[in-house]
Amino acid sequence: MTRISNKRDHLEQFKEMLSGLLTPGPGAKRISISAAPLYASVLVVFGMTLFIGIFWMVNEYQAYQESIESIRKNYKDRYERRVKEEHAKVIDFIEYKRKQTDLRMEDEMRDKVQAAYTIASHVYSLYKDEKSVEELRSMVAEVLRPIRWNNGNGYYFAGSVNESRIDLFADDPWFEGKSGREIQQTVGRDVVGDISAMVRDKGAGVYSYKLVKPEFSETYFSKVAFIKYFEPFDWFIGAGVYTMAAEKSLQQDILSRVRSMDFAENGEVFGFRQDGTIICSQDERLIGRSVEDFIDAKGVHYGAMLLHAAKNAAGEYVRFSEESQEGDAHLNLIYVNPYQDWGWVFGATMSMEEMEDAIAFETKSYRDIAFKNVSAFIILFIVAVSMLLLTSYVYSLKIKYGIDLFTNFLRQAAVSKKKIRNTDLAFAEFEDLRILANRMVDDRIQKELLLRRDELRLDTLLRLGMMENHSLQEKYDFVLRRIVQITRSEEGYLAMVNSTHTHITLCSLAVAEERDIKLREQDMSISRSTFKAGLAGAAVMYGGEVICNDYATCNKEDDIFPYLREINRHMDIPVHSDGKIVMIAGVCNNSTKYDNSDVRQVKMLLEGMWLHVLKTCSEEEMARLERQIIAVSEEERSNIGRDLHDDLGSHLTGIELLSKVLQQKLEQDDPEKAEQMGSIRGLIRDAIEKTRRLAQGLYPAHVIEHGLEAAVEELVNEVENLFRVQCTYSFEGGREWVDNAVATHVYYIIREAVFNAARHGRPDNIGIFMRTWSDNFTVRIVDDGSGFDVSSTRKGLGCHTMQYRAKAIGAELNIKSDLQGGTIISISGEVHS
């Protein structure tokens, strides 16, 4: 029902929306559809103008940015290349000067060694016959010892090749007479061995090494020497020079030359040590200061960036701003690269003012061009807007005329469901709208029909659920009538199918004329073979829905059972349960063609009815089984009660009489044993009483013989004696309980309720209240015990037994209980005569 209501709401909302569009309410300010093209044109023009303008400005701005970026990149590459080249020139100059110094020193030492070689040869030729080689060595050594050059940094040394020993070391006599091993221990390097190996292989050569003097053990002195082998003495004669002094002199010369280097308009080269101390600059005031103090015109500490760049062996670029004499800030570029050999860092810097001037010129040119373009764009925009607005106004008049024509037809169709006829409309879209409007009317009619069918189906199922007191035949007839009504058919049938699908039995017919039912009454009481059941049998053998909208062209059956009259179209729908067909329904002669929606409606209705039938049959079977179980239980209770009363009770009574006689005899002979026999008689009497009560509980002979009221009175006395509880009862009404079965069930329900209350509730009071009328009765058992939670407490066998007994006599049993307020059990039902 909710779904149907929603569909109706949607249709009503659509109708109201359509009506609102056609007839605006008073005071509603809406845009006319005829004026909409004009407004839309204005919006489109302004929108396109805004879009094109933004796009053009963005495009121009991007072109400007690309141009500026290209200028920056070109100048940046040129500046970087230039400062790097100037830096490379400085490094090349240093390397050249160092190389020239090394060559000059090497030539000088070569000359010195050659002079010493000449002296040794002359001494040897003069005294070789008179003196030994050792004496000649000493003579030559003394001649060479005092000779110095290069400001005292150059000196001679000589030694034995085979003996690996220093015979002359003019700069430090400590080495004289020391073997190569002893010198290696001091210097850390086998200098004598290296020199001996070189002269053996080459005869002469340059040898560079670092010398450690004993008096300066932690200081290394860089030296370079030229050595030549003198074969008569087995000597190597060398001339050595300390390079540190030469390097210092070279460095001073290089720094002096670098300070004078400049390039471009304001380019310069400066140098500083790794710790930041400036050692070279055109501004002599900066020499000795630290580059860490450098701050540009924008307050950026670019000196720290220079120190960081000095750690990069591959070189790095640094940019900073410098204020000119006119007060403008210009960007400068520095290329920094360390000279690792001396621990120096050189930087080549130059101004990027030319690049900034080019950017400023490009910006001014861009502004001029942009102003001209904007002026032209505004003029063209005004012309285009004027033409477009004029055209839009003309077409707006045509649209208004067409809408007026269409609105009149649409208003009539919305009220009277009349379709729009084809009219002379100005635009093709109006023709499409006319077709859609007509289709909307058709759809609305169809949707209303579907809603009505859904309402009928749901109403049928609801009414079927409320037909508890109706027979199955009445339910079958009611459902079949509704099926015929839903499918808009003339006739219909409902038939049951056996489990093997071999026979079909009609259970309901809906015919156009009542006299046709008389002709089918015999068929409705007799099963038919599936092969002889006409259309119904054909659907069962087919196993699915059968729809035939043109019976004349279908495979026409000779037998149109269960119909009597001629049919034009028919539909047969089986119902499956557990994979088998259990029921089949059919209708015929609809005014229109049957379709899948008809199948869906009928099938859902039949399946709902079948579930209702299964539920009803299950409930009836359950009630029958419950009555049978209670009847068997009552019979067994009665048998056991009679056996206890007639057999065991009589037997115990006889024993009690015999024990009485025996007690009387013992009273004379042995009084003490007579007293014991009296105790045994008491126990036997108790057993007799318990047997009587047990038999009375099992077999309600007192209910049948004396009536329900007397049985309840006896039950009250029994409960008071057993449980020490106050029990009262009350009877109202003059109706007699003539039905022993009902009275017996009511008695046992009261007995079960009272005993449950006394055992489990521990009440102080229990009340039994009965009232009878001419055709019904009520019973209430009330106690003031502890009670229990009816919703969560699991019910025992006693509660189920009471429910079964109440159901067996057609009564209703209700249990109300509260944890603090006790329990109330009520029974209400009809009195049967």
C-alpha angles and dihedrals in degrees: 000000000000091000091051091049090051091052090050091049091052091051092048091048091050090048092050091047091050091046090049091052092050098040112025115205122251114283093014110138108212135156116253113240090224090057092042094086090055092048091042091051090052091048092046092049093048091041093050090044091051091045094046091043093050091043092048093047092047091047093048091045091050090049089050091048091048090049092049090045090051090051091048092048094048094047092041092053091046094047093046091048091048098049090044090052091049090049090049089052090056092050091046089050092052092048091048093050092047091049092049090049092050091050092047091050091046092051090047093050091045089056091046092050091048090052091050089047089053092050092050092048091049093049091046093051091050101045107021092108096044105042139037125253091255092055092047090050090053092049093051092044092054091049092052098040100081095043114111135168140167092055092312095307094106122078143154131253133177140177148170116274099201095038091044093222136134112237098172132028107159096186096052118014089194089085093055114107092013119129124232091255092054091048091048090055090054101037098033093232134078094242095162092049092050092050092047092050092048095051092045091054102036106013090227142020151138117280125190124192144144116253127208114202119209093236091051101040095164097046126085119209115203111221138177124196141179113220131191130184119242105198100194091062095030082236137146111216117199140180113209134191131190106238097201095077091045091050092050091052090046092049093052090050093048094048089050091052094044092053089061094051118107136156141187115007099312106359121135142169124231134176139205139173125257090263090058100256110145113234101168132034140135087236102069090196090072096055109110094021125109123252088223087080093062113117123173129220092273094053095256116147096227091165088076088053089053091053090048092049090050089068092061109090090196093059131249140217124236126190127200139165122246127192115233127215090264090057096254122132116234128189118243129195127214128189111204125192128159125235098219099192094067099022091246130138122209126197129192113203135183138167122261093205093121091060092051091050090052091050092050091051091048091050092052091049091050092052092051093050092046092053092053092048093049091051092052092046093053092051093049090046093055091051093048093047092051093052094045094049091051092051092046092051092054093050092044089062090052092048091050091054092050093046092051090055093046095045093058092053093043092050091053092047092051091053104037101022089240117153123239116255122222108271136178100273124175098224133046091226090067089059090053090048090051090054091048092049091052089048089051090056090050091047092049091053090047093047091050089052091050091048090051091051092049089049091051092048094049092044089051092053092046093050090045089057091053095050094089094137095047126094124248091251091057090049092049092051092047094050093046092052090052091049090054090048094048094049093042090233132152100224140012144173140205121206138176122228123210121236094260094048090234100115137036127201123197112227102172140015133194111194137176093238126035093223089068090067090063089058092053100042091095091048090052092059097046128065118234129211113254090238090055098041096094117211093357092053092047090055091049092051090046090051097215147055117312120204120180115173095173109041093179093064097037123089092284115218121222089222118050092186129194090026121078102192131061115282131208100189135358143184127206122190125186125205118223127209122178090349095307133101108246102166139017131195130188140185133187146193102034115178089235134029121290115241142174092281089062090049091050094050095047094042094052090047093049093047090051091050092048091053088049091051091049091049093049093048091047092051092049091048091048092050091049092050092048092051090048092049092049091047091051090046092051091049092051092047090050092049092049091045093050091047091051093046100041102032112024094030093052091045093053091046090055091049090051091053092049091049089051091055090046091050092052091053093048092051088071099040105032117006092185093058089043088059090051090049088053089057089051090051089053091053090048091051089050089051090050091051093048091047090051092050092045091050090046090053092049100040115035096208090143090056092053095041103038103019137249095286094056091046091053091049090054090046090054092054091047093051093047091052096045103041105023092235130137107249124183134178137195133195124195132176133045100249115121122221099238094160105082092191093056092043091049093051092046091050093052092046089053091046093050093047094047095047092047090051093047094046102040108019097048092212127178094216135028123189130197116196124182129180129178133194132183094279109009143032142203131208126190126188111193130182135174096219131124095283126199142242105271094196098052106025115095111240117236132217092275093060092048091049091052090050092050093049093048091049091047092060094039093251131136121237121201127184121198121178140167127195089232103025108052130239135297120197116186132186125192129176148127126291112233119208 
